[in-house]
């Protein structure tokens, strides 16, 4: 079903681009029309192949995913131009003296404007996606947090998405940045990789160099299940000193004060006999202690709020990754990025440290978050 939807959407969008960029800007049976048709066809086929088979070759992945981003912003730009284009078209109908050359000039002008906008936006997005993550320092006051824990620092990363483009060098940069922050604890809220340990494990190895007072903890994201290699990833993480919280919790203490750090599996796990279990993660805990919950998807805050969680840390959304996708995220998730409150439960959603699909981030820079807990 997913493959069929991808194919249909790709065909429709490429037909639209062919009409706006080739058909209305070239003369019938001309070389330009034939060349443009071939180019659109080749680019479309390559993009679909990259999405469906997750190309192993870096050059193939780069070219296909860059075209996906350019195509998206071409469609956005052309749709925006549809209104003035319609106005011009109505005006031309009243001007029978306007010849075909002028009509072609107007169509080509619109195509050039859309092309420049798409290429410029994509170029900016590539530099943002591949640039150093922004460190966001977020102070959050928790009820019942003991004074000895005031100022406790949690370094949060999510959605690293190791794959054919992001690899070991990216992980090494994340580790250096996190260690420079000198956190008390590191939290990884899922979607570490888009493939098997055999193919991508080397890219995750630098995680063993993470340094913090109380260690590194991990919860599953939806992509951990999509890899089909979750048991091997969990084994690799443990070997690197990362502690998976699989519907489980750990007690974090400093002096005479303590809080519970809990983790629940991603909702996708329900299709793999590994569903999230809030009762197991949070049951029989001391209600006098605050609880910080690691959960990949923000939508799980609906359960967290019912169970008295003080703070949920999540990712998944990428902050929309490519604006204006951020306007669509609320159709599935209760939050896009940043800090929110649901009753007595606070939620922080990181934009993520990597990207999925195109190496492009527009108005959603990659992020490492330093959460600083404060006693209320």
Secondary structure as GFF3:
##gff-version 3
##sequence-region A 1 376
A	DSSP	alpha_helix	2	17	.	.	.	ID=ss1
A	DSSP	pi_helix	18	22	.	.	.	ID=ss2
A	DSSP	three_ten_helix	23	25	.	.	.	ID=ss3
A	DSSP	alpha_helix	31	53	.	.	.	ID=ss4
A	DSSP	alpha_helix	58	93	.	.	.	ID=ss5
A	DSSP	alpha_helix	100	130	.	.	.	ID=ss6
A	DSSP	beta_strand	134	142	.	.	.	ID=ss7
A	DSSP	three_ten_helix	147	149	.	.	.	ID=ss8
A	DSSP	beta_strand	152	157	.	.	.	ID=ss9
A	DSSP	alpha_helix	168	181	.	.	.	ID=ss10
A	DSSP	beta_strand	185	188	.	.	.	ID=ss11
A	DSSP	alpha_helix	197	204	.	.	.	ID=ss12
A	DSSP	three_ten_helix	205	209	.	.	.	ID=ss13
A	DSSP	beta_strand	216	218	.	.	.	ID=ss14
A	DSSP	alpha_helix	222	226	.	.	.	ID=ss15
A	DSSP	alpha_helix	230	239	.	.	.	ID=ss16
A	DSSP	beta_strand	242	244	.	.	.	ID=ss17
A	DSSP	beta_strand	248	254	.	.	.	ID=ss18
A	DSSP	beta_strand	257	263	.	.	.	ID=ss19
A	DSSP	three_ten_helix	267	272	.	.	.	ID=ss20
A	DSSP	alpha_helix	278	282	.	.	.	ID=ss21
A	DSSP	beta_strand	291	297	.	.	.	ID=ss22
A	DSSP	three_ten_helix	298	300	.	.	.	ID=ss23
A	DSSP	alpha_helix	301	306	.	.	.	ID=ss24
A	DSSP	beta_strand	311	315	.	.	.	ID=ss25
A	DSSP	three_ten_helix	318	320	.	.	.	ID=ss26
A	DSSP	alpha_helix	326	329	.	.	.	ID=ss27
A	DSSP	beta_strand	338	342	.	.	.	ID=ss28
A	DSSP	beta_strand	345	349	.	.	.	ID=ss29
A	DSSP	beta_strand	367	375	.	.	.	ID=ss30
###
